[in-house]
C-alpha cells in the first residue's frame, strides 16, 4: 500500500499566491517547450441530461509530477466537479487526490499571465478584460504580477455585473479599474486584451486592435465557439498552448481557417516553445500577438504539485491508501 494525500477544496484555498502559481506554471510550460509530454483535453458531450465530461494530462519530469484534470459540468446537478490526481513522475505512485475547484481560477489565470509575460510588450500597462466572473478575476490578479498594470477597462454584457466586478477589483488592485459600456470602449487604447467569457461569438472587432496589442483568449475550447474573430487571428502572431488543439477545439483558429482568413499553418508556436526560448515570441513592438489558452494538463499538474508541497509543509490533508497493482490486480477476489 502507498499513502496518498487527499486535499479538500478548503485545504487548497489560499495555499499559494497568484505569483507562486505563475512561477509554477511558467516552469511547467518551459518543460513542455523542451519536450515534456502533454495532450489536449478529451471532451465527451452528453445530450440528455446535457453535460460535459472531460480530462487532460501532462508529465512534468523536472517538477517530478504528472497528472491533470477530470471533471464534469452540467448533467442533472447543473454544476461542475473537478478531480485532480497527482502522481510521482519517477516512481509512478499516486501522490495526491485533490478537489481542484478552488485551484482552477488560479492555475488558469497563471497560464494567461505566462502568455502575457512571454508575448506582451514589456511596457504594457493598460488592460481590457471581457468577462466579470471567477476567471476574469483570476486573470487580473495574475497579470498584475507580471506587468505594472495602471488602467483596466472591464466589459461584460450585464451592466450590474461589470460594475460590481470593476468596483471589487479597483479596491483589490493597485490600478484604476472601471466598467465601460461597450466592447469598443474596452479595446480602445488597450495594450493587453483578455477574454474570459463563455461567449459562443467574438466579443470584439479585431479591426479595433491597435498595433502592438497582446490578446489572451481563455474561454474558447470548442470547435464551434470563439471569443476572437477571424480578423484578430489573421492580424496576429498566433501562439497556442498545445498544437493538438488547432484542429480539435481551438474554435477561433478553426473558423478562421474555414473562412479563408488564414492558412492552416498560421500558428507561430506553442507557448512552451516561447517560454523555453526555442522559438522567438514578440520581435517587434508593433506586432499584434495572440495567446489562445484552452486549458491543458500542464498548468493543472504544475498547480497541483505546488499546492501538494505547500499542504505537506502546512500539515494539511488526509492520508488515504492505494493498493499497487502487484497486490490488487490478481483476479482472485
N, C-alpha and C positions, 0 to 999 in steps of 0.2 A: 504494500500500500504506500501511496505517497500523499503527503499533506498538501492541500491546495487552499489558498486563501479566498474566502468568499467576502466580497465587499458590496455593501448595500449602497443605494444612491446617497443616503445620508453620510456614509463613510467617505464617499468620493467628493461630495460637495465641499468646495472651498479648500481642498487639499493642496492645489497648485495655483499659482498666479497665471494670468494671461501671458506674461513674459516667459514663464517657465514652459508653458505649453508651446509657445512659438519656438523656443530653442530646441525642444524635443522633436517637434515636427520638422523643423528645418534639418536637423540631423537625420531624421528618417528619410527625407527626400534626397539628401546628399547620398545616402546609401543606395537608394533607388537609382540615382544617376550613375552610380558606379556598378550597377548590375544586380542589385537586390531584387528578388522575385516579388511581384505583386500582380494581382488580377483585378479587372473592373468588377463591379457588382454583378451578381446574378439576380435578376428581378423576376419574381413569379407573381402574376396578377390574377386575382380571383374575382369572378363576376357576382356570385351570389353566396354569401354576402360580399359586397365589394371590399377588396383589401389587397395589400401588397405584402409579400414575404420576400425578404432579400438578404443577401450575405455578400461579404467580400473579405479578402485575406491578404496578408503580406508577411514576408520574412525579413527581419532587420538583423542581420548577423552581428554587426558591431554593437548594437544595443543589447544583443543577447536574447531577443524575444521574437516571437511570431504569434500572430493572432488575427483578429478582425472583429467584425460585427455580424450578428444575425439578429434581424429584427422584423417585427410585424407592425403594420399600420392599418387601421380601419377594421374590417371584419365586424363581428357582432358588437364589440365593445366600442367601436369607432374611436379607438385610442391607439397609442403606439407603445411597444415594449422592446427595449434594447438589451441584448445579452452579449457580453464581451468575454470570450475565452482568451486567456493569455498562456502561452507555452514557452518553455525554455528552448532557445534556438540551438543549444548544444546537445542537451540530453533528450529533448522532446517531451519532458514531463510537464504536466499542467501546473502552472504557477498560480493562476488566479482565475476566478469566475466573477465577473463584475457586472452589476446592474449599471449599465452605461448611459442612462438617460441624462443624468446631471453633468456628465462629462461631454456630452455631444456638442453643445454650442461652443465649448472652449477649444476642443480639438479641431472642429470645423473652422472656427474663427482663426485659429492659429495657421491653418493652411492658407486662408485668404491673406493673412498678414505676411506669410512667407512669400506668396506670389507678389504682393505689393513691394516687399523689400527687394526682391530679385528683379522687378521689372519697372516699377515706377521711378520717376526722376528723383534723385536724392533730395532736391529742394521742394518736393511736392508737399503742400501744406493745406490745400482746400479739398474737401471731400464731399461727394454726393452719395447719399445712401437711399436706395429704394427698398422699402420694407420697414416694418416697425415692430417686429416680433423678436423672439429669442435669438435667432440667427443674426439679425441686424444688430442687436445689442452686443452680441459677442464679437462681431466684425469690428465695430467701432472701438471696443476696448482693446482688441488685439492690434489693430492698425496703429493705435496711439503708442504702442511700444516700439514701433519700427520707423515712424515718421513723426516729425513735430507738427501735429495737426493743429491748425489755428481756427479754421472755419468749417462747419459741417452743415449741409443743407439736406433735409430729410423730406422724402416724398413717399406717401402711400395713399391709396385711393380714399380711405376714410379719414376725414378731417380730424375727428377727435382722437383717433389712434396716432396719427403722425404728430399732433400737437402734444399729446401726453408723453410720447416717446421722446420727442425733442426736449421737453422740459426735464425729464428724468436724466437724459444724457448730458444736458447742459450743466446740471448740478454735479454730475459724476466726473466729467472730463475737464481738463484744462484747455478747453476750446469753446468757442461760441457755436452753439448748436441751435438751429432754428428750423421750423417746418416751413415748407413752401407749397404753393397751391397747384403746381403743375410739374410734370416731368421735365419740361424745357427749362423751367426756372432752376431746377436742381442741377442739371447738367451744365448750365451756363457758367463758364469760368472755373469749372472743377478740374483739379489736377488728377484726382482719383475718383472713379465712379465704381460703386459696389452695388450689385443687385443681390438681394437676399429675400427673394419672394417665392411664391408658388404659382406665379403667373404663367399661363399657357402661351401668352403672346408677348412680343417685345415690349419692354417697359419704357423705352425712349427711342428717339430718332437718331440713328447713327450719324446723320449729316451734321448734327449739332455738336459733335465732339470737337474740341479744339486740338490742334496739333500738340503732341506731347502728352496727351491724356493716357492714363492707365485705367483699364476696366477689369474688374474681377467679378465674374459671374458665379454665384454659389448655388443657385436654385434650379438648374436645368440638368436633369438626368433622365430624360425620356425622349425618344426619337421624334415625337410629335409635339413637343413643347419647347419653347425657347424664350429666354429673357432678352436676348440680343437679336437685333435684326441682321439681315444679310449685309447691309451697308457697314455696320460695325465690324463684322468679321472680315469683310473684304478690305477695309481700310487698315486693318491691324496686322502687327506681328503677333501671331496667334500661338499661345502656349497652352498645353493641356496637362492635366495631372497624369493620365495614362493614355497612351496612343490607342490602346484597345477600345477606348470609348468612342473613337472617331466615327465608326460605322455601327455603333451599338446603341448609345444613349445620349451622345452629345448633340442634343436637338438643334441648337443654333447652327452648328457646323454642318450637320447632315442636311438641313434645309437650305443652307447657303449653297451647298454643292448641288442639290437638286434644282435650285433656281438658276444655276449657272453663274452665280456671283463669284465663285472661287473654284479652283480646280481641287481635286481630291487630295493633292499633296500640299495644300496651302499651309498645313500645320508646321510651325517652325521648330518646335522642340517639346519635350516633356519638361515639366517644372524641375524634376530631379536633375536633368542634364544641365539646366541653367545653374541650379544651386551648386552642383558638383564642379562646374566650370568646364564641362566637356563641350558645351555649346554656348555661344555668346547670347546674352539676352538683349537688352536695350543697347544699341550702339549709336543712337542719335537722339538728342533731346526733343526733336520734333516728331519722333515716331509715336504712333498710337499702338499701345500694346494691350493684349487681352490675355487674361488667365482664366481658363474655363475649368472650374472645380466641381466635379460631380460626386465627390465622396469616394475615398479609397480606404483599403486596409492599412495604408502607410501611416496616415495620421492617427487612425484608431489604435494601431499597435503601439505607436510612439507615445500617444497619450496614456494608454493603459499601462505601459511599462513605467511611465513617470508616476502615476498615482499608486501603482503597486509598491514601488520603492518607498514612496512617502508614507503609505499606510503601514508598511512594515516598521519604519522608523518611529511612527507615532503609536504603534501597538494597536492599530485598528483592524477590524475584520474578525472573521470567524473561520476557524480551521475546519475543513471538510476533507474526506478521504476519497481517493480514486484508486481503483484496483488496476494494476498493469495487466495488459493482455495476456502475458505469460501465466498469470494466475487465474484470470477470469474467463479467458477465451478457450474454454475446454469442451463445451458442448455436453458436459455431464450433468449440470444442474437443471 
